[in-house]
């Protein structure tokens, strides 16, 4: 005889903060929901638990309207009747950075702890697939289980429970809501109907391979708590004989599931992006691409510049602006909810996202400017011996945010006293040596000077855009250069650019009549031909999915005609502008089976740049989108067949086969990446780097395609009839767009860590801070942090959330163990290994101010440095050279 089933009724709501209604419209419903919930909890002691969707932002949104009910709400959270956390918002995982996911949990857990104990469950029921490193991220916050509704199928999991293993081997108990998170949405009030309802739910769970412990998810999107549930449950206890019905908290139910979990469960490894039996909604990777680009820019600003430079300035005595930083992060995270960053909501929702991006960026730039100014004020910027042929110099601090010394061309603006005559800008390093420079542009303008004791004033300036070749820049640090305005005419070195192409020490780029590029790698002799043509095809899908018209009209620029002109000839920066003018169909036909016979010219302008010493061919493409119902891609043929592509994901790399099996009629070939895709064959490889462009496809013949625009006019289509629903005109992405990407050709043997390093550098150009000449106690060259070797990527430098200490996070970009060394400037007394929640796990030995690191394959390691701590008898350093796990 089989033991009785344990049926856990999980009362909940799934709360989309904004989607088919705006945030403010949904907030009315949220306030009503929580008002009703508090009243239900007051009058019905048998209604034991309600789960607020794993998000703490709902508490902020509610209490902004009902602050007078905070104590009542907090009492129910403390008692466990209302469950909150661990997230701030439920994010999409592929369209936001790994650090943004960590900040989401850091903020969400701290809000939850203000009121009680956070729900310790990795709850993401509706995200559109899951990244390969999420098990390690969950482990870093003490979350040992993962509840989800997408990303796999029962044919793979073998049931509703399975083990999910990340790249590094971290393992969580996966609970797959195979019948969705509303499998017991509303119990009927009639006892007979309620009994039949439970029997049907149990039968469907049995078909999905559920065990003895089963979740009955009582709720769905935006639904209030079922007020008559207690009476229904009492009646069912007398009538239903198939098992024991319990009104439970989700952690309680998962604890029971864990008691029956064991080696008999299947183990899935890596990312959960299976689309073989149904849609994963992959079209969101490229819907409303402008949102993705703005998000990448703000994430990069906060993670790569603002947080580290706030830390460096704090080490020099500036108060760390924790409150402003948290405010900026919250603004950004509010755009990370899956229906927000995915671009799959009504137009007004996405209009309201743009001011959040703008404000987070404004806060970030203001913080960064103040930190850079604080550092500059401490640096000795006085010039050496004067040059009789040049004017008084202007000191510049060139900042490199990457953790290793760097050679690069910096492009920056320099403001000098306005003068009519055109002049040359010369740069000298601290030893007085001339640095190669190239003036790209000069404008006459005004610089606004602000003062705390006077009104703003405009100062006339001559503004030069300058390129400078800077070598051996300090890691995570700066070097002072002196900029001179000189009447001397520059020399005339051999040009790097002609109308026919570009060339430097490593690469030769030629332009064909149709605008495509041929790149020759001088070291290997490999030629990559017909690169960079555009393909435009129809799209009658929706914001969630691409759908190709039955009778599509595909337009390619391959074999057409291009206009080419030289924008910069060298010696440091060589740049061409290539213009193609395809005629694109105006929109889909009325029957949506093909594209309009009416076409319009859509000029596409690409600035192709090659810099001295660089192995990258950089591209900046701009167009004014005036047509609808289409997808525009830029195409790069490798020229040989391939079987797989390597793409970066948060804290790792994943290899995906070109062909994936599919058993439903609308499979997607589209795959995500963060900033790089690499395709290779023996002796031949091509890496594509991008900024804020996250969708690519790879064909078996080696043709790599990067999506620039996907333009549709409806939120949904009925896939049975292809009938569109819910118009979203701005989903057509009209207007001017710019896209940044680069090509890195290689001989097919470039190590993965070198690819990650190249992508990091592409997305982190140098910053130049103009200051004045003054004395200071910091030298003209300084490194705040150094991390070796290149297999270790720096992920975060930040002040701890709850202590006045420094957190440094890095990760291993390889599948092999790596030994490394971290050095951070400062008088550190103690170092600790901490988890992602910044809880100390072990003391780490400091050796002459440096830390020896040992990271397992794909491991994320967080280190805390404390300038105040003294060694305590029970806290002596202990060696754990190969066991530093997050």
C-alpha positions in Angstrom: 0.0 0.0 0.0 1.4 3.4 -1.0 1.8 6.0 1.7 -0.6 8.9 1.5 0.3 12.0 -0.5 1.3 15.2 1.3 -0.3 18.1 -0.6 1.0 21.5 0.3 -1.3 24.4 -0.6 0.9 27.4 -1.3 -1.2 30.6 -1.3 0.6 33.2 -3.4 0.4 35.9 -6.0 2.7 36.4 -8.9 3.3 40.1 -9.1 4.3 41.7 -12.4 5.1 45.3 -11.3 4.4 46.5 -14.8 3.3 44.7 -17.9 -0.1 45.1 -19.6 -0.8 47.9 -17.2 1.6 50.6 -15.9 3.3 50.4 -12.6 0.9 52.9 -11.0 -2.1 51.1 -12.4 -0.8 47.8 -11.0 0.0 49.5 -7.7 -3.7 50.2 -7.1 -4.3 46.5 -7.4 -1.3 45.7 -5.2 -2.6 48.0 -2.4 -6.0 46.4 -2.6 -4.4 42.9 -2.5 -2.3 43.6 0.6 -5.2 45.5 2.3 -7.4 42.5 1.7 -4.7 40.1 2.8 -4.2 42.0 6.1 -7.9 41.9 6.8 -8.0 38.1 6.0 -5.1 37.4 8.3 -6.9 39.4 11.1 -10.2 37.5 10.8 -9.0 34.0 9.9 -6.3 32.5 12.1 -6.5 29.3 10.0 -5.2 31.1 6.9 -1.6 30.4 7.9 0.6 31.7 5.0 0.7 33.9 2.0 3.7 34.1 -0.3 4.4 37.6 -1.8 6.2 36.3 -4.9 9.7 36.4 -3.6 10.0 40.1 -4.2 10.6 42.8 -1.5 9.9 45.8 -3.9 6.2 45.1 -3.3 6.7 46.1 0.3 8.2 49.4 -0.7 5.5 50.0 -3.3 2.7 49.3 -0.8 4.2 51.2 2.1 4.7 54.3 -0.1 0.9 54.5 -0.1 0.0 52.9 3.2 2.9 53.8 5.6 0.5 53.6 8.5 0.2 49.8 8.1 3.9 49.1 8.3 3.8 47.7 11.9 0.9 45.4 11.1 2.6 44.2 7.9 5.8 43.6 9.8 4.1 41.6 12.5 2.7 39.2 10.0 6.2 38.9 8.3 7.8 38.2 11.6 5.3 35.5 12.5 5.8 33.8 9.1 2.3 34.3 7.8 3.5 36.6 5.1 6.6 35.4 3.3 8.9 38.0 1.6 12.3 37.9 -0.2 14.9 36.9 -1.2 14.7 39.1 -4.4 14.2 42.8 -4.7 12.6 42.2 -8.1 12.3 39.0 -10.1 14.8 39.6 -12.9 15.5 38.2 -16.3 18.8 36.5 -16.0 20.3 36.8 -19.5 19.7 40.5 -20.1 21.2 41.7 -16.8 24.7 41.3 -15.5 25.8 38.8 -12.9 26.7 41.6 -10.5 23.2 43.0 -11.0 21.7 39.6 -9.9 23.9 39.7 -6.8 22.9 43.3 -6.0 19.2 42.2 -6.5 19.6 39.6 -3.7 21.8 41.8 -1.5 19.1 44.5 -1.5 16.1 42.2 -1.4 17.4 40.2 1.6 18.3 43.3 3.6 14.8 44.8 3.1 13.3 41.5 4.1 15.4 41.3 7.2 14.1 44.6 8.4 10.8 42.9 8.9 11.6 39.3 9.7 13.2 36.2 8.3 13.5 36.2 4.4 12.1 33.3 2.5 15.2 31.2 1.8 14.1 29.9 -1.6 15.5 30.7 -5.0 12.0 31.5 -6.4 11.9 32.5 -10.1 8.7 31.0 -11.5 8.3 33.1 -14.7 11.8 34.0 -15.9 12.6 33.1 -19.5 15.4 30.6 -18.9 18.1 30.4 -16.4 21.9 31.1 -16.5 24.4 28.3 -16.0 25.9 29.9 -12.9 22.7 30.5 -11.0 23.2 27.5 -8.7 26.5 29.0 -7.5 24.9 32.4 -7.1 22.1 30.9 -5.0 24.6 29.0 -2.9 26.4 32.2 -2.2 23.3 33.5 -0.5 22.6 30.2 1.4 19.7 29.3 -1.0 19.7 25.6 -1.5 16.6 25.2 -3.6 15.3 26.7 -6.9 11.6 26.9 -8.0 10.9 27.7 -11.6 8.4 27.3 -14.4 10.5 27.6 -17.6 13.7 26.4 -19.1 13.3 22.7 -19.2 10.7 19.9 -19.6 9.7 16.8 -17.7 11.3 14.7 -20.4 14.7 16.0 -19.2 14.0 16.4 -15.4 12.2 13.1 -15.1 9.8 14.6 -12.7 9.0 17.8 -10.8 12.1 17.5 -8.7 15.7 17.1 -9.9 19.2 18.3 -9.0 20.6 21.3 -10.9 24.3 21.7 -11.1 26.1 24.9 -12.1 29.4 25.3 -14.1 31.4 25.1 -10.9 29.6 22.0 -9.5 27.4 23.9 -7.1 24.1 22.0 -6.8 20.6 23.0 -5.8 17.3 21.1 -5.5 15.3 22.1 -8.6 11.5 22.2 -8.3 10.0 22.4 -11.7 6.4 23.8 -11.8 5.6 21.6 -14.7 1.9 22.4 -14.5 2.8 26.1 -13.9 2.6 28.2 -10.8 -1.3 28.2 -10.9 -1.9 24.5 -10.9 -4.4 25.0 -8.0 -5.2 28.6 -8.9 -8.7 28.8 -7.2 -10.4 26.0 -5.3 -14.2 25.7 -6.0 -16.4 26.4 -3.1 -18.7 23.5 -3.7 -17.4 20.4 -1.9 -17.9 18.0 -4.7 -16.4 20.3 -7.2 -13.5 21.0 -4.9 -12.9 17.3 -4.5 -12.8 16.7 -8.2 -10.6 19.8 -8.6 -8.0 18.4 -6.2 -8.2 15.0 -7.9 -7.4 16.6 -11.3 -4.5 18.6 -9.9 -3.1 15.5 -8.3 -3.5 13.5 -11.5 -1.7 16.1 -13.6 1.1 16.2 -11.1 1.3 12.4 -11.3 1.6 12.6 -15.0 4.5 15.1 -14.5 6.4 12.6 -12.3 5.7 14.2 -9.0 6.6 12.2 -5.8 4.7 11.9 -2.5 5.3 15.5 -1.6 3.4 17.9 -3.9 3.0 21.6 -4.4 -0.5 23.0 -5.1 0.1 26.5 -6.2 -3.0 28.5 -5.1 -2.7 31.8 -7.0 -1.5 33.3 -10.2 -0.7 36.8 -11.7 -2.1 39.6 -9.6 -4.7 37.5 -7.8 -5.7 38.3 -4.3 -5.6 35.6 -1.6 -8.5 33.1 -1.7 -10.6 34.3 1.2 -12.7 31.1 1.6 -9.7 28.7 1.5 -9.9 27.7 5.1 -13.5 26.6 4.9 -12.9 24.7 1.7 -9.9 23.0 3.2 -11.9 21.9 6.2 -14.6 20.4 3.9 -11.9 18.7 1.8 -10.4 17.1 4.9 -13.7 15.2 5.4 -14.1 14.2 1.7 -10.8 13.9 -0.1 -9.1 10.5 0.7 -6.1 10.7 -1.7 -3.8 12.5 0.7 -3.3 15.1 3.4 -4.0 18.7 2.5 -1.9 21.3 4.4 -1.9 25.1 4.1 1.9 25.5 4.1 4.7 28.0 3.7 6.9 27.3 0.6 10.1 26.7 2.7 8.2 24.2 4.8 7.0 22.3 1.7 10.5 22.4 0.1 12.0 21.0 3.3 9.7 18.1 3.0 10.6 17.6 -0.6 14.3 17.6 0.3 13.7 14.7 2.7 12.7 12.5 -0.2 15.4 13.9 -2.6 18.4 11.7 -3.3 20.6 10.2 -5.9 17.6 8.7 -7.7 16.8 12.2 -9.0 18.2 13.2 -12.3 21.0 15.9 -12.5 20.9 18.7 -15.1 24.0 20.7 -15.7 24.5 24.1 -17.1 22.0 26.7 -18.3 18.3 25.9 -18.5 17.3 27.1 -22.0 15.6 24.1 -23.5 13.1 25.1 -26.2 12.7 21.6 -27.8 9.0 21.1 -26.7 7.7 24.7 -26.5 8.6 28.3 -26.6 11.1 29.9 -24.2 10.1 33.4 -25.4 13.6 34.0 -26.9 12.5 37.0 -28.9 12.8 39.1 -25.8 16.6 39.1 -26.3 16.2 41.6 -29.1 12.8 43.3 -28.4 13.1 47.0 -27.9 16.9 46.8 -28.1 17.4 50.4 -27.0 16.4 49.3 -23.4 19.1 46.6 -23.5 21.7 49.2 -24.6 20.8 51.7 -21.9 20.8 49.0 -19.3 24.3 47.8 -20.3 25.6 51.3 -20.2 24.3 52.0 -16.7 25.4 48.6 -15.3 28.9 49.2 -16.7 29.0 52.7 -15.2 28.1 51.5 -11.7 30.1 48.2 -11.7 33.3 49.2 -13.5 33.7 52.8 -12.6 31.4 54.2 -9.8 31.7 51.5 -7.1 35.5 51.0 -7.5 36.3 54.7 -7.6 34.0 55.4 -4.6 36.2 52.8 -2.9 39.5 54.3 -4.0 38.4 57.8 -3.0 37.1 56.4 0.4 40.6 54.9 1.0 41.9 58.5 0.6 39.4 59.9 3.1 36.3 60.7 1.1 33.0 59.5 2.8 31.7 56.5 0.9 28.4 57.4 -0.7 26.6 54.1 0.2 23.1 55.7 0.2 23.4 57.3 -3.2 24.9 54.1 -4.7 22.0 52.0 -3.3 19.6 54.6 -4.7 21.1 54.3 -8.1 21.1 50.5 -8.0 17.5 50.4 -7.0 16.5 52.7 -9.9 18.4 50.3 -12.2 17.0 47.1 -10.6 13.4 48.4 -11.0 14.0 48.0 -14.8 15.3 44.4 -14.4 12.0 42.7 -13.8 11.5 40.2 -16.5 8.5 42.0 -18.2 10.5 45.2 -18.0 14.0 44.6 -19.3 12.6 42.0 -21.8 10.7 44.7 -23.6 7.5 42.8 -23.7 5.1 45.2 -22.0 2.9 48.0 -23.3 4.6 51.1 -24.7 3.9 53.3 -21.7 5.7 50.9 -19.4 8.9 51.1 -21.5 8.6 54.9 -21.8 8.7 55.1 -18.0 11.8 52.9 -17.9 13.9 55.4 -19.7 13.8 58.1 -17.0 14.9 55.4 -14.5 17.9 54.6 -16.6 18.6 58.3 -17.1 18.4 59.0 -13.4 20.6 56.1 -12.4 23.1 57.2 -14.9 23.0 60.8 -13.6 23.6 59.7 -10.1 26.4 57.5 -11.2 28.1 60.1 -13.3 27.9 62.6 -10.5 29.3 60.1 -8.0 32.1 59.2 -10.4 33.0 62.8 -11.1 33.2 63.6 -7.4 35.4 60.5 -6.8 37.7 61.3 -9.7 38.0 64.9 -8.5 38.8 63.7 -5.0 41.6 61.5 -6.2 42.9 64.1 -8.6 43.1 66.6 -5.7 45.5 64.2 -3.9 47.8 63.6 -6.8 50.9 65.6 -7.5 50.1 66.9 -11.0 52.9 69.5 -11.3 54.8 69.3 -14.7 58.5 68.7 -15.0 60.8 71.0 -16.9 58.9 73.4 -19.1 59.0 73.2 -22.9 59.8 76.6 -24.5 58.0 75.7 -27.7 54.7 74.8 -25.9 52.2 76.6 -23.7 51.7 75.9 -20.0 50.5 72.3 -19.8 47.2 71.0 -18.6 47.5 67.9 -16.4 45.4 64.8 -17.3 44.8 61.7 -15.2 44.2 58.7 -17.4 42.3 56.0 -15.6 42.4 52.3 -16.4 39.6 50.4 -14.5 40.9 46.9 -15.4 43.0 44.9 -12.9 46.0 44.4 -15.1 48.5 46.8 -16.8 47.2 47.9 -20.2 48.3 49.2 -23.5 45.5 51.1 -25.3 44.6 54.1 -27.4 42.6 56.6 -25.4 40.2 59.0 -27.2 39.2 62.0 -25.0 38.3 65.7 -25.1 40.6 68.4 -23.9 39.3 71.9 -23.1 41.9 74.7 -23.4 41.6 78.5 -23.5 39.9 79.5 -26.6 42.1 80.4 -29.5 41.4 81.1 -33.2 44.4 79.2 -34.6 44.3 75.5 -35.0 47.0 73.8 -32.8 48.6 70.5 -32.2 48.1 68.7 -28.9 51.2 67.1 -27.4 51.2 64.7 -24.5 54.1 64.0 -22.1 54.3 61.2 -19.5 55.7 61.8 -16.0 59.2 61.3 -17.2 58.8 64.0 -19.8 58.7 61.6 -22.8 56.4 62.5 -25.7 53.4 60.3 -26.2 52.0 59.7 -29.7 48.9 61.8 -30.3 46.5 62.5 -33.0 43.9 65.4 -33.1 40.7 64.0 -34.4 38.5 67.1 -34.2 38.4 70.7 -32.8 35.3 72.7 -31.8 34.8 76.2 -30.3 32.5 76.1 -27.4 31.6 76.9 -23.8 32.5 75.0 -20.6 30.2 75.5 -17.7 31.9 76.0 -14.4 29.9 75.4 -11.2 30.6 76.9 -7.7 29.0 76.3 -4.4 29.3 80.1 -3.6 28.6 81.7 -6.9 26.3 81.3 -9.9 27.4 79.1 -12.9 29.5 80.8 -15.5 30.4 79.8 -19.1 34.0 79.8 -20.1 34.9 80.0 -23.8 37.2 77.1 -24.8 38.7 75.3 -27.7 37.7 71.7 -27.4 40.0 69.1 -29.0 39.1 65.5 -29.5 42.5 63.7 -29.1 43.7 60.1 -29.5 46.8 59.1 -27.6 48.7 55.8 -27.5 49.3 55.0 -23.9 51.4 52.0 -22.8 51.8 50.0 -19.6 49.1 51.9 -17.8 48.8 50.9 -14.1 46.2 48.3 -13.2 43.0 49.8 -11.6 44.9 53.0 -11.4 46.0 56.2 -13.1 48.9 58.0 -14.7 49.4 61.8 -15.0 50.1 63.2 -18.4 50.8 66.8 -19.3 48.9 68.1 -22.4 50.5 70.9 -24.3 49.0 73.1 -27.0 51.7 73.5 -29.5 52.1 75.5 -32.7 54.4 72.8 -34.0 53.0 71.0 -37.0 52.7 67.2 -36.5 54.8 64.9 -38.6 53.3 63.0 -41.5 53.7 59.3 -40.8 52.4 56.7 -43.2 48.6 56.7 -43.2 46.7 53.7 -41.7 43.6 54.4 -43.8 42.8 54.8 -47.5 39.5 54.6 -49.3 40.3 51.0 -50.0 40.9 49.9 -46.4 42.8 50.1 -43.1 46.0 48.6 -41.9 48.1 48.4 -38.7 50.8 46.1 -37.3 48.4 43.1 -36.9 45.6 43.4 -39.4 44.8 44.5 -43.0 41.2 45.4 -43.7 40.0 45.9 -47.3 36.6 47.2 -48.4 34.8 45.5 -51.3 32.5 47.5 -53.6 29.4 46.2 -51.7 30.9 47.5 -48.4 31.9 44.1 -47.0 35.2 43.6 -45.3 38.1 41.3 -45.9 40.3 41.0 -42.8 43.8 39.5 -43.1 45.5 38.4 -39.9 49.2 39.1 -40.7 50.5 36.7 -38.1 48.6 33.6 -39.3 47.9 34.7 -42.9 44.2 33.8 -42.5 41.8 35.8 -44.6 38.2 36.4 -43.5 36.1 37.5 -46.5 32.6 39.0 -47.1 32.4 40.1 -43.4 29.8 42.6 -42.3 26.9 42.6 -44.6 23.3 43.3 -43.5 20.3 41.0 -43.8 16.8 42.2 -43.3 13.9 39.8 -43.1 10.2 40.0 -42.2 8.9 39.5 -38.6 5.2 38.9 -38.0 5.8 37.7 -34.5 5.3 39.6 -31.2 7.5 41.0 -28.4 8.1 37.5 -27.2 8.8 35.5 -30.3 10.2 36.0 -33.8 7.9 34.7 -36.6 9.0 34.6 -40.2 6.3 35.3 -42.9 5.3 32.4 -45.1 6.3 34.3 -48.2 9.1 36.5 -46.9 11.1 39.1 -48.8 14.8 38.9 -47.6 17.0 41.9 -48.4 20.8 41.7 -48.2 23.4 44.3 -48.9 25.8 41.5 -50.2 26.6 42.2 -53.8 25.2 45.7 -53.7 27.0 49.1 -53.8 28.5 51.1 -50.9 29.9 54.6 -50.5 33.2 54.8 -48.6 35.1 57.8 -47.3 38.1 58.3 -44.9 37.2 59.9 -41.6 40.6 59.6 -40.0 43.8 58.5 -41.7 46.1 57.8 -38.7 48.7 57.5 -37.3 46.9 56.2 -34.2 43.3 56.0 -35.3 42.2 55.0 -38.8 38.5 55.2 -39.6 36.3 54.7 -42.6 32.6 55.4 -43.1 30.8 52.8 -45.2 27.3 53.6 -46.3 24.9 51.1 -47.8 21.4 52.0 -48.9 19.1 49.0 -49.0 15.5 49.4 -50.0 13.4 47.7 -47.3 9.7 46.7 -47.5 7.6 49.3 -45.6 5.8 46.8 -43.4 4.1 43.4 -43.4 1.2 42.9 -45.8 -2.3 43.2 -44.5 -2.7 39.4 -44.7 0.6 39.1 -42.7 1.8 36.3 -45.1 4.5 38.4 -46.6 6.0 41.9 -46.8 4.8 45.0 -48.6 5.7 45.6 -52.2 6.3 49.3 -51.3 9.9 49.9 -50.3 11.9 52.8 -48.8 15.6 53.5 -48.7 17.1 53.0 -45.3 20.7 54.2 -45.3 23.0 52.2 -42.9 26.2 54.0 -41.9 29.1 52.1 -40.3 32.3 53.7 -39.0 35.0 51.0 -39.1 38.0 51.8 -37.0 41.4 50.3 -36.6 43.7 51.6 -33.8 47.5 51.4 -33.6 48.6 48.2 -31.9 45.0 46.8 -31.7 43.8 43.4 -32.9 40.2 44.6 -33.0 38.2 45.9 -35.9 35.7 48.2 -34.3 32.3 49.1 -35.8 29.8 51.7 -35.0 26.6 51.3 -37.1 23.8 53.9 -37.2 20.5 54.0 -39.0 17.1 55.7 -38.8 14.6 52.9 -38.7 11.6 54.0 -40.8 10.1 50.6 -41.6 8.1 48.0 -39.6 7.7 44.3 -39.0 11.3 43.3 -39.7 14.5 42.0 -38.2 17.9 43.5 -39.1 21.1 41.5 -38.6 24.7 42.0 -39.5 26.4 38.9 -40.8 30.0 37.5 -40.4 30.8 34.4 -42.4 33.7 32.4 -40.9 34.0 30.6 -44.3 34.2 27.0 -42.9 31.6 24.7 -41.3 31.3 24.7 -37.5 29.4 22.7 -34.9 29.2 25.0 -32.0 29.7 28.5 -30.7 31.3 29.7 -27.4 29.4 32.6 -25.7 29.9 34.4 -22.5 27.3 34.3 -19.7 27.3 35.8 -16.3 30.5 34.5 -14.5 31.3 32.0 -17.2 31.4 30.7 -20.8 29.0 28.2 -22.4 29.3 26.2 -25.6 26.1 25.7 -27.5 25.7 23.4 -30.6 24.6 24.9 -33.8 21.7 22.6 -34.2 19.3 21.9 -31.3 16.4 19.4 -31.5 12.9 20.7 -31.5 9.5 19.0 -31.5 7.2 22.0 -31.9 6.6 24.1 -35.0 8.1 27.4 -33.9 11.7 26.7 -32.7 14.1 29.6 -32.3 17.7 29.6 -33.5 18.5 32.6 -31.4 21.0 32.4 -28.6 22.1 34.9 -25.9 25.5 36.2 -25.0 26.7 39.0 -22.7 29.5 40.6 -24.7 31.2 37.9 -26.8 30.6 35.0 -29.2 33.5 33.0 -30.6 33.3 30.6 -33.6 36.3 28.6 -34.6 37.6 25.7 -36.7 41.1 24.3 -36.9 43.5 27.1 -37.7 40.7 29.7 -38.0 38.6 31.7 -35.5 36.5 34.8 -35.3 35.3 36.4 -32.1 32.5 39.0 -32.1 32.4 41.5 -29.2 29.3 43.7 -28.5 27.8 46.3 -26.2 24.2 45.9 -25.2 23.4 43.5 -28.1 22.6 40.1 -26.7 21.2 38.0 -29.5 23.1 36.0 -32.1 22.6 33.0 -34.4 25.2 30.6 -35.9 24.6 28.6 -39.1 26.3 25.2 -39.7 28.3 26.8 -42.6 30.0 29.1 -40.0 27.9 32.2 -40.7 27.6 34.3 -37.5 24.7 36.7 -37.2 24.2 39.5 -34.7 20.7 41.0 -34.3 20.6 44.8 -34.3 16.9 45.4 -34.5 13.7 43.3 -34.1 10.7 45.4 -34.8 7.1 44.2 -34.2 3.8 46.0 -33.4 2.0 43.6 -31.1 2.5 42.3 -27.6 1.1 38.9 -28.5 0.2 36.8 -31.5 -2.0 33.7 -31.5 0.4 31.0 -32.7 -2.4 28.9 -33.9 -3.9 31.6 -36.2 -1.0 34.1 -36.3 -3.7 36.7 -35.3 -2.0 39.7 -33.6 -3.3 41.1 -30.3 -2.6 44.2 -28.2 -0.9 46.8 -30.5 2.4 48.3 -29.3 3.4 50.8 -32.0 6.6 51.6 -30.3 7.6 48.0 -30.4 8.5 48.8 -34.0 11.5 50.7 -32.6 11.3 53.7 -34.9 14.0 56.4 -35.0 17.7 56.6 -34.9 19.7 53.7 -33.4 23.5 53.2 -32.9 25.2 49.9 -32.3 28.7 49.1 -31.1 30.6 45.9 -31.8 34.0 44.6 -32.8 35.7 41.7 -34.6 38.7 39.8 -33.3 40.1 37.4 -35.9 42.5 34.7 -34.6 44.1 31.4 -35.6 41.5 29.2 -33.8 43.6 28.8 -30.7 42.9 31.9 -28.6 42.4 30.8 -25.0 38.9 31.5 -23.6 40.4 33.8 -20.9 42.0 35.9 -23.6 38.5 36.3 -25.2 37.0 37.4 -21.9 39.9 39.8 -21.4 39.4 41.3 -24.8 35.6 41.7 -24.2 36.3 43.4 -20.9 38.7 45.9 -22.5 36.3 46.6 -25.4 33.6 47.5 -22.9 35.9 49.5 -20.6 37.6 52.3 -22.6 40.0 54.5 -20.7 38.7 57.6 -18.9 40.6 60.9 -18.8 40.1 63.5 -16.1 41.3 67.0 -16.7 42.6 68.9 -13.7 45.1 71.7 -12.8 48.7 71.7 -11.7 49.1 71.2 -7.9 51.1 69.4 -5.3 49.8 66.2 -3.7 50.8 63.3 -1.6 50.0 60.7 -4.3 52.6 60.0 -7.0 51.9 60.7 -10.7 51.4 57.0 -11.3 49.5 54.6 -9.0 47.7 51.3 -8.9 44.9 50.7 -6.5 44.4 47.0 -7.2 46.2 44.3 -9.1 44.9 40.8 -9.9 46.8 38.1 -11.7 46.7 36.0 -13.9 44.4 36.9 -16.8 42.3 33.8 -16.1 40.8 35.7 -13.1 38.4 38.4 -14.1 37.6 41.2 -11.6 33.8 41.4 -11.1 33.3 43.9 -8.2 35.1 46.3 -6.0 32.6 47.8 -3.5 32.2 48.8 0.1 30.5 46.1 2.2 26.7 46.5 2.7 26.9 46.4 6.5 30.5 47.1 7.5 33.1 49.7 6.7 35.3 47.2 4.8 36.2 46.5 1.2 34.7 43.7 -0.9 36.6 42.4 -3.9 35.1 39.8 -6.1 36.7 37.8 -9.0 35.9 34.7 -10.9 37.8 32.0 -12.8 37.0 32.1 -16.5 38.4 28.6 -17.2 37.5 25.0 -16.6 40.8 24.4 -14.7 41.9 25.4 -11.2 43.8 28.7 -11.1 46.2 30.1 -8.6 46.4 33.8 -8.5 47.4 36.9 -6.4 45.4 39.9 -5.4 47.0 43.1 -4.1 44.9 46.1 -3.0 46.6 49.4 -1.9 46.0 50.2 1.7 47.0 49.2 5.3 44.9 46.0 5.6 45.0 44.2 8.9 42.7 41.3 8.1 41.2 39.5 5.1 38.3 37.1 5.0 36.6 34.9 2.5 33.0 35.9 2.5 29.9 34.5 0.7 27.9 36.6 -1.7 25.7 37.8 1.1 29.0 39.2 2.6 29.0 36.9 5.6 32.5 35.9 6.8 33.4 32.3 6.3 37.1 32.0 6.9 40.1 34.2 7.7 42.6 34.5 4.8 46.4 35.0 5.3 47.8 38.3 4.1 51.4 38.3 2.9 53.0 41.7 2.5 49.6 43.2 1.7 48.8 40.6 -0.9 46.4 37.6 -1.0 47.2 34.3 -2.6 44.1 33.0 -4.3 43.2 29.4 -5.4 40.0 29.2 -7.4 38.4 26.0 -8.6 37.0 25.9 -12.2 34.5 28.6 -12.8 34.5 29.6 -9.2 33.4 33.0 -7.9 35.4 34.2 -5.0 34.5 37.2 -2.7 37.2 38.6 -0.4 36.7 41.2 2.4 39.6 43.4 3.4 39.4 45.2 6.8 41.8 48.0 7.8 40.6 48.0 11.5 40.5 44.4 12.6 43.1 42.9 14.9 43.8 39.2 15.0 41.9 37.5 17.8 42.9 34.2 19.4 39.8 32.4 18.0 40.2 34.0 14.6 43.8 33.1 13.5 44.5 32.9 9.8 44.1 29.4 8.5 45.2 28.1 5.1 42.5 26.8 2.7 44.5 27.0 -0.5 42.2 24.9 -2.7 38.8 25.3 -0.9 37.8 28.9 -1.5 34.2 28.4 -2.4 31.6 31.2 -2.5 
